[in-house]
Amino acid sequence: QVQLVESGGGLVRAGGSLRLSCAASGRTFSNYPMGWFRQAPGKEREFVAALNRRDGSTYYADSVKGRFTISNDNAKNTVDLQMNSLKSEDTAVYYCAARRLLVVTRTGDWDYWGQGTQVTVSS
């Protein structure tokens, strides 16, 4: 089993920045993809970003491209999401996810999920 724990959420003004971290523990696989999803109130969970740790490829939703950056922090054993130029529409619960298959998907077909961390952007 893999356990994922997110941290770094909070309240920020529009235009500000936040950095989310996802710590993985348990039976971890160094090459499996890691991703971030979010769910706003009344909406379905949506793909935000993903990292294929086997080759370093990154993937982003169009709505966050150029503002968010996903990265692997080997020293801390976390996968981080740097969020800049935040907008009110970025307000959501953000979830970290991991996948056993070595292929990134933008669907919700991931095997392990964290409990989520709230990000609130005030306008």
Backbone hydrogen bonds in HBPLUS format (Angstrom, degrees):
<---DONOR---> <-ACCEPTOR-->    atom                        ^
c    i                          cat <-CA-CA->   ^        H-A-AA   ^      H-
h    n   atom  resd res      DA  || num        DHA   H-A  angle D-A-AA Bond
n    s   type  num  typ     dist DA aas  dist angle  dist       angle   num
A0027-ARG N   A0001-GLN O   2.66 MM  26  5.34 157.7  1.70 165.2 159.6     1
A0003-GLN N   A0025-SER O   2.84 MM  22  5.16 170.3  1.85 143.8 146.9     2
A0025-SER N   A0003-GLN O   2.88 MM  22  5.16 149.8  1.97 146.7 154.3     3
A0005-VAL N   A0023-ALA O   2.97 MM  18  5.25 152.8  2.05 142.3 151.1     4
A0023-ALA N   A0005-VAL O   2.92 MM  18  5.25 166.9  1.94 146.9 146.4     5
A0007-SER N   A0021-SER O   2.90 MM  14  5.28 137.9  2.07 149.1 155.2     6
A0021-SER N   A0007-SER O   2.90 MM  14  5.28 161.5  1.93 144.2 148.5     7
A0010-GLY N   A0118-GLN O   2.92 MM 108  6.13 116.4  2.34 139.6 157.2     8
A0120-THR N   A0010-GLY O   2.89 MM 110  6.13 169.2  1.90 157.6 157.9     9
A0012-VAL N   A0120-THR O   2.91 MM 108  6.33 157.9  1.95 164.9 172.1    10
A0122-SER N   A0012-VAL O   2.88 MM 110  6.26 154.6  1.94 149.1 156.9    11
A0016-GLY N   A0013-ARG O   2.93 MM   3  5.53 155.1  1.99 143.2 145.8    12
A0014-ALA N   A0122-SER O   2.74 MM 108  5.67 139.9  1.90 176.5 163.1    13
A0015-GLY N   A0086-LEU O   2.69 MM  71  4.87 159.6  1.73 139.8 147.2    14
A0086-LEU N   A0016-GLY O   3.08 MM  70  5.54 176.4  2.09 154.7 154.7    15
A0018-LEU N   A0083-MET O   2.92 MM  65  5.24 150.6  2.01 143.6 153.1    16
A0083-MET N   A0018-LEU O   2.76 MM  65  5.24 167.9  1.77 177.8 177.8    17
A0020-LEU N   A0081-LEU O   2.90 MM  61  4.98 165.9  1.92 141.3 141.2    18
A0081-LEU N   A0020-LEU O   2.78 MM  61  4.98 154.3  1.85 138.7 144.5    19
A0022-CYS N   A0079-VAL O   2.97 MM  57  5.19 129.6  2.23 127.4 142.5    20
A0079-VAL N   A0022-CYS O   3.02 MM  57  5.19 150.9  2.11 136.7 144.9    21
A0028-THR N   A0026-GLY O   2.95 MM   2  5.67 118.2  2.34 112.9  96.0    22
A0032-TYR N   A0029-PHE O   3.29 MM   3  5.74 162.9  2.32 115.4 120.0    23
A0099-ARG N   A0033-PRO O   3.19 MM  66  5.55 152.7  2.27 151.3 151.1    24
A0034-MET N   A0051-LEU O   3.05 MM  17  5.41 158.3  2.10 149.6 155.5    25
A0051-LEU N   A0034-MET O   2.76 MM  17  5.41 158.6  1.81 166.5 172.8    26
A0035-GLY N   A0097-ALA O   2.85 MM  62  5.05 159.6  1.89 143.3 145.3    27
A0097-ALA N   A0035-GLY O   2.86 MM  62  5.05 148.7  1.96 144.6 143.8    28
A0036-TRP N   A0049-ALA O   2.71 MM  13  5.22 160.0  1.75 158.1 157.8    29
A0048-VAL N   A0036-TRP O   2.87 MM  12  5.42 144.8  2.00 156.9 150.1    30
A0049-ALA N   A0036-TRP O   3.16 MM  13  5.22 159.4  2.20 136.3 140.4    31
A0037-PHE N   A0095-TYR O   2.84 MM  58  5.11 159.8  1.88 148.9 155.7    32
A0095-TYR N   A0037-PHE O   2.76 MM  58  5.11 162.8  1.79 138.9 145.0    33
A0038-ARG N   A0046-GLU O   2.90 MM   8  5.46 152.3  1.98 149.2 158.5    34
A0046-GLU N   A0038-ARG O   2.74 MM   8  5.46 162.7  1.76 158.9 162.7    35
A0039-GLN N   A0093-VAL O   2.87 MM  54  5.29 146.5  1.98 142.0 153.1    36
A0093-VAL N   A0039-GLN O   3.01 MM  54  5.29 169.5  2.02 134.9 134.8    37
A0043-LYS N   A0040-ALA O   2.99 MM   3  5.36 157.2  2.04 139.6 137.2    38
A0061-ALA N   A0048-VAL O   2.90 MM  13  5.15 149.4  1.99 148.2 142.8    39
A0050-ALA N   A0059-TYR O   2.91 MM   9  5.11 145.4  2.03 139.6 143.0    40
A0059-TYR N   A0050-ALA O   2.95 MM   9  5.11 148.8  2.05 147.8 149.3    41
A0052-ASN N   A0057-SER O   2.85 MM   5  5.18 169.5  1.86 156.9 160.5    42
A0056-GLY N   A0052-ASN O   2.68 MM   4  5.34 134.8  1.88 156.6 171.9    43
A0064-VAL N   A0061-ALA O   3.06 MM   3  5.63 157.6  2.11 116.1 122.5    44
A0065-LYS N   A0061-ALA O   3.10 MM   4  6.15 128.3  2.38 151.3 165.9    45
A0067-ARG N   A0064-VAL O   2.93 MM   3  5.43 160.4  1.97 137.0 141.0    46
A0068-PHE N   A0064-VAL O   3.03 MM   4  5.62 155.3  2.09 162.8 161.9    47
A0084-ASN N   A0067-ARG O   3.02 MM  17  5.14 157.3  2.08 134.0 140.6    48
A0069-THR N   A0082-GLN O   2.84 MM  13  5.06 147.9  1.94 142.0 151.6    49
A0082-GLN N   A0069-THR O   2.81 MM  13  5.06 160.5  1.85 157.4 154.4    50
A0071-SER N   A0080-ASP O   2.98 MM   9  5.33 155.1  2.05 145.0 149.7    51
A0080-ASP N   A0071-SER O   2.81 MM   9  5.33 147.9  1.92 151.8 160.1    52
A0073-ASP N   A0078-THR O   2.80 MM   5  5.24 170.8  1.81 158.3 160.4    53
A0077-ASN N   A0073-ASP O   2.75 MM   4  5.64 118.8  2.13 142.1 160.6    54
A0078-THR N   A0073-ASP O   3.14 MM   5  5.24 156.2  2.20 138.4 143.0    55
A0090-ASP N   A0087-LYS O   2.93 MM   3  5.40 162.8  1.96 114.9 120.3    56
A0091-THR N   A0088-SER O   3.10 MM   3  5.68 165.3  2.12 116.8 120.6    57
A0092-ALA N   A0119-VAL O   2.98 MM  27  5.53 146.9  2.09 147.4 157.9    58
A0119-VAL N   A0092-ALA O   2.88 MM  27  5.53 161.4  1.92 159.6 165.7    59
A0094-TYR N   A0117-THR O   2.82 MM  23  5.26 174.0  1.82 148.4 146.6    60
A0117-THR N   A0094-TYR O   2.88 MM  23  5.26 145.0  2.00 137.4 148.6    61
A0114-GLY N   A0096-CYS O   2.96 MM  18  5.31 148.7  2.06 151.9 152.0    62
A0098-ALA N   A0112-TYR O   2.96 MM  14  5.09 150.4  2.05 135.3 140.7    63
A0111-ASP N   A0098-ALA O   2.98 MM  13  6.03 125.0  2.29 140.3 155.7    64
A0112-TYR N   A0098-ALA O   3.09 MM  14  5.09 161.1  2.12 148.9 148.3    65
A0110-TRP N   A0108-GLY O   2.84 MM   2  5.64 136.8  2.02 106.9  93.6    66
